[in-house]
Amino acid sequence: MIGSVNVKGVSQNDIEEVQQNIDNIKELIGQTANTGGTASAGTVMAKLNKLLTDWTSARASKIDTINTNAANLNTRLTSTRAGYLDLLNRGVSIKNIQRGFFFVNIKNGVPVEDEYRITLSTIVPSKTFILASGKMFSASGTISEDRIDTIGTTYFIYLPGLAGTASGSYGVRWQAIEFY
């Protein structure tokens, strides 16, 4: 019994009934076997146990997934880093740089030649890229970009773009950079 209660009109039976309810509640608190809780049924402890079980299972699954993904990512990063380090250790670097300069002639905005075939010392096209820059004048009308069309083992093809209504010429500087 919790203590004495001095309330007029309350019988000893009422007090014992309240005490029994309190004792029953105390027995339920912390009981893991009190299950079956749902949103609309079950005791408070059953609902709490259900919530903890669902939450714990869901979180454990998500944590397992995070751990697995992190381990996989670490493996991939490690092997990728190792691959790059292997390349660096093997001396992957620039094998050759070839440079040049040529003029593109324009008449009424149209290149005089459709393409320029630039001769190179022998290269491996899949290990080479070409940088080119030109067009140093202003023009009005339709203007399109110049571009590299083809890279062969001993040449590349440069396609000049349209230059609006301009006439004249412009210089194109180029570099062929080949890697090992």
C-alpha positions in Angstrom: 0.0 0.0 0.0 1.3 3.5 -0.9 0.0 5.3 2.1 -3.0 6.5 4.0 -5.7 8.5 2.3 -8.2 10.6 4.2 -11.0 11.3 1.9 -14.6 11.6 3.0 -17.0 9.2 1.2 -14.3 6.8 -0.1 -14.6 3.3 1.0 -11.7 1.0 1.9 -12.7 -1.1 -1.1 -12.3 1.9 -3.4 -8.8 2.5 -2.0 -7.9 -1.2 -2.4 -9.1 -1.2 -6.0 -7.0 1.9 -6.8 -4.0 0.3 -5.1 -4.5 -2.9 -7.2 -4.7 -0.8 -10.4 -1.4 0.9 -9.4 0.2 -2.4 -8.7 -0.9 -3.8 -12.1 0.5 -0.8 -13.9 3.8 -1.2 -12.0 4.0 -4.8 -13.1 3.6 -3.9 -16.8 6.3 -1.2 -16.8 9.5 -2.6 -18.3 8.0 -6.0 -19.2 9.4 -7.1 -22.5 6.8 -9.9 -22.8 4.0 -7.4 -23.0 3.5 -7.4 -26.8 0.8 -7.0 -29.3 0.7 -3.2 -29.4 -0.7 -1.5 -32.4 -1.9 2.1 -33.1 -5.3 1.2 -31.7 -4.9 -1.7 -29.3 -2.6 -2.9 -26.5 -1.2 -1.5 -23.3 1.2 1.4 -23.3 4.1 -1.0 -22.6 3.0 -3.3 -25.5 2.9 -0.2 -27.8 6.3 0.9 -26.6 7.7 -2.6 -27.1 6.3 -2.7 -30.6 7.7 0.7 -31.4 11.2 -0.3 -30.1 11.2 -3.6 -31.9 10.1 -2.1 -35.3 12.5 0.8 -34.9 15.4 -1.3 -33.9 14.9 -3.8 -36.7 14.5 -1.1 -39.3 17.5 0.8 -38.0 19.6 -2.3 -37.8 18.8 -3.1 -41.5 19.7 0.4 -42.6 22.9 0.4 -40.6 23.9 -3.0 -42.1 23.2 -1.5 -45.6 25.3 1.6 -44.8 28.2 -0.6 -43.5 28.0 -2.8 -46.6 28.0 0.2 -48.9 30.8 1.9 -47.0 32.9 -1.3 -47.3 32.2 -1.6 -51.0 33.0 2.0 -51.6 36.3 1.7 -49.6 37.2 -1.4 -51.7 36.5 0.4 -54.9 38.3 3.6 -53.9 41.3 1.6 -52.7 41.6 -0.4 -56.0 41.1 2.8 -58.0 43.7 4.7 -56.1 46.0 1.7 -56.4 45.4 1.7 -60.2 46.3 5.4 -60.5 49.4 4.9 -58.3 50.4 1.9 -60.5 50.1 4.2 -63.5 52.2 6.9 -61.9 54.8 4.3 -60.8 55.0 3.0 -64.3 55.9 6.6 -65.4 52.6 7.5 -67.2 53.4 10.9 -68.6 53.6 12.9 -71.7 55.5 11.1 -74.5 55.6 13.8 -77.1 54.3 17.3 -77.9 54.1 18.6 -81.4 53.2 22.2 -82.1 52.5 24.2 -85.2 50.8 27.2 -86.7 48.8 27.8 -89.9 46.5 30.4 -91.5 42.9 30.0 -92.4 41.8 32.2 -95.3 38.2 33.6 -95.3 36.3 35.2 -98.2 32.9 36.7 -97.5 32.6 34.6 -94.2 33.4 31.3 -95.9 36.7 29.5 -95.5 38.6 29.3 -98.8 39.5 25.6 -98.0 37.0 23.2 -96.5 39.6 21.4 -94.4 43.2 21.6 -93.4 45.2 18.4 -93.2 48.0 19.0 -90.7 51.0 16.6 -90.9 52.3 15.0 -87.7 55.2 12.7 -86.8 53.7 9.3 -86.1 51.4 9.1 -83.0 49.0 6.8 -81.4 45.6 8.5 -82.0 43.9 6.9 -78.9 46.7 8.3 -76.7 46.8 11.8 -78.2 44.6 14.9 -78.1 44.8 18.1 -80.1 44.5 21.6 -78.8 43.8 24.3 -81.3 43.0 28.0 -81.0 42.3 30.7 -83.6 39.8 33.2 -85.0 41.1 36.5 -83.7 38.9 39.0 -85.5 35.3 40.1 -85.1 32.6 39.4 -87.6 28.9 39.7 -88.0 26.4 37.2 -89.4 26.5 33.5 -89.1 29.6 32.3 -87.1 30.4 28.7 -86.3 33.2 27.1 -84.3 36.2 25.5 -85.8 36.8 21.9 -84.9 39.1 18.9 -85.1 37.5 16.3 -87.3 39.9 13.3 -87.5 43.1 12.3 -85.8 45.2 9.8 -87.8 48.6 8.3 -87.1 50.4 11.0 -89.1 47.9 13.8 -89.4 44.8 15.5 -88.1 42.0 17.3 -90.0 41.0 20.8 -89.0 37.6 22.1 -90.1 37.3 25.9 -90.1 33.9 27.3 -89.2 32.0 30.2 -90.8 33.1 33.7 -90.1 30.0 35.8 -90.7 30.6 38.3 -93.5 34.3 38.7 -92.8 37.2 38.4 -95.3 40.8 37.9 -94.5 42.7 35.3 -92.6 43.4 34.2 -89.1 46.1 32.1 -87.5 45.5 28.8 -85.8 48.0 27.6 -83.1 47.8 23.8 -82.4 49.5 21.3 -80.2 49.3 17.5 -80.4 49.9 16.0 -77.0 50.6 12.3 -76.9 50.8 10.2 -73.7 52.5 6.9 -73.0 
